[in-house]
Amino acid sequence: MQVIEEDLCYFQNLSAIDLADNHVRLEQLKNLKSLVEINLQYNYIREIKSLGMYDFEKLETLNLSYNSITPASIRQLYNLRRLKTLDLQANNLVTLPEDIRLFESLEELNLSSN
């Protein structure tokens, strides 16, 4: 599935999106300001580009399972101030960032099958 970022401006009230099993990057969705929940499992994601303080301001649940997320990319998620649930299942992780405690609101972290 190809996401055309310019067209996302028409979905400003969208609170949840499921784009599992595609080739979508998290950064492509940052214009969707009302998102509370994102499912990007099976999206072949390895790296997450820098996210700003004002990207995904309402995001609480992020599913990045079954990708190849690197520990360095996990650090890019620290700016997600409202993130409560992060699913990193099956990402072939062998280490986590030493400063993972910087997730301010995280309540649930799934690291199974790594």
C-alpha positions in Angstrom: 0.0 0.0 0.0 1.3 3.4 -0.9 0.5 6.2 1.5 0.4 9.6 -0.1 1.2 12.0 2.8 -0.4 15.0 1.2 -3.8 13.2 1.1 -3.7 12.5 4.8 -4.8 16.0 5.5 -8.4 14.9 4.7 -8.4 12.5 7.7 -7.7 14.9 10.6 -10.3 13.3 13.0 -9.0 9.8 12.6 -8.2 8.4 16.0 -7.1 4.8 15.1 -5.4 3.4 12.1 -4.5 -0.2 11.2 -1.9 -0.4 8.4 -0.6 -3.9 9.3 1.3 -5.9 6.6 2.2 -3.0 4.3 5.3 -0.9 3.7 4.3 2.1 5.7 6.7 4.1 7.9 5.6 5.8 11.1 6.9 9.1 9.9 4.4 9.1 7.0 1.5 9.4 9.5 2.7 12.3 11.5 0.2 14.7 9.8 -2.7 12.8 11.4 -2.8 14.8 14.6 -5.7 13.0 16.3 -4.3 9.5 16.2 -4.5 7.7 19.6 -3.7 4.2 18.2 -1.5 3.0 15.4 -0.9 -0.6 14.2 2.1 -1.0 12.0 3.0 -4.6 12.6 4.6 -6.5 9.6 5.6 -3.3 7.8 9.3 -4.1 7.3 10.3 -1.1 9.5 13.9 -1.0 10.6 14.6 2.6 11.3 12.4 5.4 12.6 13.4 8.8 11.6 13.5 11.6 14.1 10.2 12.5 15.6 9.5 16.0 17.0 7.8 17.0 20.2 4.7 17.9 18.4 4.4 14.7 16.3 1.7 12.3 17.5 0.8 14.4 20.5 -2.2 12.2 21.3 -0.8 8.8 20.6 -1.3 6.2 23.4 -0.9 2.8 21.7 1.7 1.9 19.1 2.1 -1.6 17.6 5.5 -2.1 15.9 5.6 -5.9 16.3 7.1 -8.2 13.6 9.4 -5.6 12.1 13.1 -5.1 12.6 13.2 -2.1 14.8 16.7 -1.2 16.1 17.5 -0.1 19.7 18.5 3.3 18.2 15.0 3.7 16.6 13.4 3.0 19.9 15.0 6.2 21.2 13.2 8.1 18.5 9.9 7.2 20.2 10.8 9.0 23.5 9.1 12.1 22.2 5.8 10.3 22.2 4.8 11.8 25.6 1.4 10.1 25.9 2.5 6.7 24.8 1.1 4.1 27.2 1.4 0.8 25.3 4.3 -0.1 23.0 4.4 -3.5 21.3 7.8 -4.5 20.0 7.2 -8.2 19.9 9.3 -10.2 17.4 11.7 -7.5 16.3 14.9 -9.5 16.8 16.0 -7.2 19.6 18.9 -8.4 21.7 19.4 -5.2 23.7 17.3 -2.2 24.6 18.5 1.4 25.0 20.0 2.0 28.4 17.8 5.1 28.8 14.5 3.3 28.1 13.2 4.8 31.3 12.8 8.0 29.4 9.4 6.9 28.2 7.3 9.2 30.4 3.9 7.5 30.3 4.7 4.0 29.3 2.6 1.4 31.2 2.9 -1.7 28.9 5.9 -2.8 26.9 5.6 -6.1 25.0 9.1 -7.6 24.2 8.1 -11.2 23.7 9.7 -13.3 21.0 12.8 -11.2 20.6 
